[in-house]
């Protein structure tokens, strides 16, 4: 299917730790909602299913959660992002690859493994990094990817490790932002 507006299609990646700030930045990046849309994490529902899993199943590892994120991103690309781009629309992916890679690095996973995992994802036309919430902290509620995975990797009883993962993810995102300029 060919688009008559092919040159106007753009993929904009918005990455950050604070889910509310990422969504706000995604809305701001989308100049005209009638000419595009926002693709949010967990479009496939895989994380919703994980959230209701029985506690006896145990906590998934950071690697497992990133594999699930990659599967969800593949779903988003197949059903949301690529079709909209093919029609000449702008799509804002919130979050996209950088957030997942930054979390993986904060959890100690090798950069080469993470790069291979997300090699299927097309490079965005523009990158937007959100470094802090409105109150200036790198917050991560339970509704965003980073908050969700921190709660499922560490759980609420280990707030020190959760804080280190959140802060580590934020630090890796800042490095990625500096490299992108």
N, C-alpha and C positions, 0 to 999 in steps of 0.2 A: 504494500500500500504506500503510495507516494504522497507526500505532503506538498501543498502549494506554498506553505510558509516555512519551508525547511531551514532557512538561514536564521530564523528567529528563535528556534528551540534552544533552550539552555538548561543545563543541569547545575543547580547550585547546592553545594553541600554546606550544611550548618552543623557544626560540631561543638560540643561542650558537655560539662558535667551536670549543670543545673537544668532540669527538664523544662521548667517554666520559662527560663531565659532562652533556651534553645527554640522553643515554640514561638515565643515573642519575636525572636530574631528571624525565624523562618517566615512569619507573617510579614515582617518588615521587608524581607528580601523579595517577596513576591509582589512586584509592583502592581499587578492587576490580577486579582483573583479570577476574573473571567477569562484570563489568558493562561491559566496554569493552576497548579495545586501543590499541596504539601504531602509528601510521603513520609509517614511517621513509622518509627520502629514498632515491631510486633504487629504488622499488618496481617501476618499469617495466623496469628493467635497462638503460636507455639509457646510464648512466654505466659500467656493467660492460662494455658493448660498446665504449665509447670507450676504456676502459683497455687493451683488447687491440688497438686499431687500430694499424696499421703506422706506424712513426715517419715514414715518407716522406709521410704524410698531413699532417704539420705540426701545430703546436699551435693549438687553437681559441682565439678571442678570448674575453675576459670576456663580451662581449655574446652570443656563440654559446652559451657555457656556461650563461648565465642563461636563454636561450631553451629550452635543453634542460631546465633545472630547472623552468621553467614548464610544459613538456610533461609532465614527470614528476609535477608537482603536480596537473595536470589528470587524469592517470591515477589518482593516489591519491584524489582527490576522487570520481572516477567509480566506482572499484572498491572502495575501502576506507572512506573518510570518510563520504560521504553515505549509503550503505546502512546503516552502523552507526548514524548519527544518526537515520535514519528508523525504526530499530527501537528507539530510545530509549536507546541506549548512549552512553557517554562515549568520545570519541576524543582521544588526545593525538597531535598532529602534531609530529614531532621530526626536523629543524627544520621550520618553516613559512615564512611569507613574510618576516619581519623579517631573518632570517639572509641570505637571498638579496639583499634590498634593501641591507643593510649592506655586503655584499661588493661589490655593484654601485657603491655610493657610494665605497667605498675604491678601486675600480678606475677611478673618474672618470666613471662614467656618470651622465647627468642623472636627477634624482629624478622628474621628470615622466614620462620614458620608463619608469622602473622601476614607478611607480605605475600607468601604463597597462598594462604587461605583466602585473601581478598583480591587476588590477581584477576579474577573474573569481572570485577566491578569497573565500569568505565570511569575515566578521570572526569571530574566535574569541570565545568567551564569557569566556575568561581567557587572560592572557599570563604566561609565566614566562620570565625572562631569566637565563641562566647566564653569568656574567662571567669565571669563571676555573676552571681545573682544581683538583684537590686541592692541588697544590703552589703555588697562587696565581698561576700564569702563564696567559695566554691561549694555551693550546697548541692546535695543530691537527695531528693525525696524518693519515696518508694515508687513513684509513677514513671520516672525516667529510666533509661537503660542502665546507667551507672549505679543509681540507687538500688534498682531491682537486683542487679547481679551482685552488688555488695551484700545485700540482705540475704541472698541465697548462697553465696560462697561462705560468708562469715557468720551470718545471722546477727541478730540484734544484741546478743550477749557479749560479743567481742568488739566493742565500739572503737577500741584503739586500732585494731587491724582494719576495720571498716574505714576509719578516718584516714589511715595511711594509704589505703587503696584509692579513696576519693582524691586526696591531695596528690598522690602520685599520678593519677590519671590527669588531673588538672595541669600538673607540671609537664607531662609528656605532650599535652595539647599545646601548651605555650611554646615548647620547642618546635613542634610541627608548624605552628603559626609563623614563628621566626624563619624557619627554613622555606616556607612558601612565599616569602616576600622577596 
